[in-house]
Amino acid sequence: MEIREISVKWKKKRVTKKDEKRGIGKSVSSPQKVYETFLWLMESPIEVMLAVVLNTKNVVIDIIEHSKGTTNCSPVFPAEIGKAVLLRNGAGCLLVHNHPSGDAEPSQQDIDITQAVAKVTSVLSIQLMDHIIIGEGTYYSFQDSSHGSCLFDIH
């Protein structure tokens, strides 16, 4: 059996003004920065779940609109999030979604989803940095809350 060297050329994606407005190319080093970057989600009357792909410096390299839901829920498929981050060569990711009601407190479904995505990303050696819920004038960070252990206490 012969081993051949495969050469792959990576083309750096050009960041457009629209990409910049959405958050691509921005450093999101704290929950407050994530909130400020993705506050535009509150313009949506329905829940929108984003998987935000990060490089090793916590700079946004891509934003995946994982799903759109109803006024109070949005379907999430953890394996698809892991796959999408891998395909974009991400070192880490964030989950970010809005609560159109304005209340940023997580539901039990939000907690369960965060745990499920954390398990999948852990197996794939992708760090789930946080799950931010954006509300009206406020946000909820799993990393900064009592639920933060669900991001790291994976069994």
Long-range contacts (C-beta under 8 A, 24 or more apart in sequence): 22-63, 23-52, 23-60, 23-63, 24-60, 24-61, 24-62, 24-63, 25-59, 25-60, 26-59, 26-60, 27-57, 27-58, 27-59, 27-60, 28-52, 28-54, 28-58, 28-59, 28-60, 28-94, 29-58, 31-130, 31-132, 31-139, 31-141, 31-143, 31-144, 32-139, 34-94, 34-96, 34-130, 34-132, 34-139, 34-141, 35-132, 35-134, 35-139, 38-96, 38-132, 38-134, 39-134, 41-96, 41-97, 41-98, 41-134, 42-98, 42-100, 42-134, 42-135, 42-136, 44-68, 44-98, 44-100, 45-71, 45-100, 46-70, 46-71, 46-74, 46-100, 47-71, 47-72, 47-73, 47-74, 47-97, 47-98, 47-99, 47-100, 48-74, 48-97, 48-98, 49-74, 49-76, 49-95, 49-96, 49-97, 50-94, 50-95, 50-96, 50-97, 51-81, 51-84, 51-85, 51-93, 51-94, 51-95, 52-93, 52-94, 52-95, 52-96, 53-84, 53-85, 53-88, 53-90, 53-93, 54-90, 54-91, 54-92, 54-93, 54-94, 54-129, 55-90, 55-91, 56-91, 56-92, 58-92, 58-129, 61-88, 61-89, 61-90, 62-88, 62-90, 64-88, 71-100, 71-101, 72-99, 72-100, 72-101, 73-107, 73-109, 76-113, 76-116, 76-117, 78-113, 78-116, 78-117, 78-119, 78-120, 78-121, 79-120, 81-117, 81-120, 81-121, 82-117, 82-120, 82-121, 82-123, 82-124, 82-126, 85-121, 85-124, 85-126, 86-124, 86-126, 90-126, 91-126, 91-127, 92-126, 92-127, 92-128, 92-129, 93-121, 93-126, 93-127, 93-128, 93-129, 94-128, 94-129, 94-130, 94-131, 94-132, 95-128, 95-130, 95-131, 95-132, 96-131, 96-132, 96-134, 97-132, 97-133, 97-134, 98-133, 98-134, 98-135, 99-133, 99-134, 99-135, 101-135, 102-135, 102-136, 102-137, 103-135, 103-136, 104-133, 104-134, 104-135, 104-138, 104-139, 104-140, 105-133, 105-135, 105-140, 106-133, 106-140, 106-142, 106-147, 111-147, 111-150, 114-142, 114-147, 114-150, 114-151, 115-150, 118-150, 118-151, 118-152, 118-154, 119-154, 122-154
